Amino acid sequence: MDINHKDFGLSFEIFPPRNLKASFKLWRTIEVLEKLNPNFISVTYGAGGSTRELTQSAVSVIAKEYNIDVAGHLTCVGSTKKEIMDIALKYGKAGASKIVALRGDSPEDHGSENNETDNFSSSVELIASLKKNTNFELYVAAYPNVHPNAQSEKSDLDVLKAKFDAGADSAITQFFFDKEDFLRFRDKCNAAGIYQNIIPGILPVENWSKTKIFAKRCGMDAPQWMSKAYENCKNNEEHNLLSQALCTEMCDELMQEGVNNLHFYTLNDPKLTQKVCEALGRKVTSTNITKVA
């Protein structure tokens, strides 16, 4: 595959490590990702804020020890307005310039102990508050295949438009299997009066079985032809080569359709992401990386 795209933007999502072994793996991952010259790395925030301190710590380390801009995730669930805004201020003090603002999922044991008036009622309200009280660049979520809890496709687009009207700068989509899912979604956004930057979320398939399960939770069915292709792989090497080829082809076709930014869900493993980015034409740069003990 002869591809040589130039000047396309990259960003990567990672999740905070929960133990020392995971920490070492994550820092090695970031050292690889840094050489791909990303616009930023985003750090996830567990259901109901369950990884709050871990996320803050990861944001701080990436911002201070690596030559990468960082975006901290924030969710509405599990924290009061004051707690959430305090976290945002901590992100800023740590050196983050971006926030990914989400409604978030409730953990199974999350109750309703907080007064509703003390909490953000929606991601739209969170975004409006961040826009008014901070200088962060704000990213939000978008769903090419419709959010599983949305009442309808139209209501899902209405929510996205409301998030932009509240002050969001760009949106990052849920992952998808077919470039046409994204292109149709982009057209529908334009038809709904949404012209802001919509960045496709890309998931290189590390494990097909787990990817199918995750897709189902997101309201998506994996294509049968793709399932058969992975079932025919005889070993991990063939699996990874198939993933690299499919992901590279889809990203190439998206960029041929005018997409100039890609956001990769790395799952804290850089190998496939690096290979896809290099196949698309991104040159690896040498950097002076501060090692994290």
Protein Blocks (a to p, Z undefined) as FASTA:
>chain_A
ZZddehiacdddddddfbfklmmmmmmmmmmmmmnopabdcddddehhlmmmmmmmmmmm
mmmmpccdcdddddfehpafklmmmmmmmmmmnopabdcddebjadfklcckbcfklpcf
bfklmmmmmmmmmccdcdddddfkopakbfbfklmmmmmmmmmmnopabdcddddfbfkl
mmmmmmmmmmnopabdcdddddddfblklmmmmmmmnopacdfklmmmmmmpmbfklmmm
mmmmmmmmmmmmmmmnopabdcddekopaklmmmmmmmnopacddddddddZZ
